[in-house]
Amino acid sequence: TSDPDGSAGAVYSGSDDFNLESNGQVRVTMTGDDLASSNGSKVATEYSLNGGGLTFDTESQKTHNQAHKVEASATLGAISAQQAGAYSSIITLTVSAI
């Protein structure tokens, strides 16, 4: 977080690691919503997998056992652009055979 007080332009970011283990080629896709408060206020949020896009494929004809990273970042607008309160979001990782 660039500014824990929540001033205009503050960037809130976070990441988490996960391990993916498979015995064949798979595609991993991530979706995520904007940060939202219980009163309906939202803050635009960007997501990435491994510092890139929202999808990656493992190698074909190979097993896979590696760590990967999910990252999220949200930048506050003007103080009056979002209401005060706790914000949260849900992300979904989908792993499918290809």
KAJOMO-V393673 format. One record per backbone hydrogen bond with DSSP energy under -1.0 kcal/mol. NH is the residue of the N-H (numbers start at 1). CO is the residue of the C=O. If there is no record, write none. Layout:
NH_CO ; NH_CO
This chain:
2_11 ; 6_3 ; 9_76 ; 10_7 ; 12_74 ; 14_72 ; 16_70 ; 18_68 ; 20_66 ; 22_64 ; 27_96 ; 28_56 ; 29_94 ; 30_54 ; 31_92 ; 33_90 ; 35_43 ; 36_88 ; 37_41 ; 40_37 ; 43_35 ; 46_73 ; 48_71 ; 49_53 ; 50_69 ; 52_49 ; 56_28 ; 58_26 ; 64_22 ; 66_20 ; 68_18 ; 70_16 ; 71_48 ; 72_14 ; 73_46 ; 74_12 ; 76_10 ; 81_78 ; 88_36 ; 92_31 ; 94_29 ; 96_27 ; 98_25
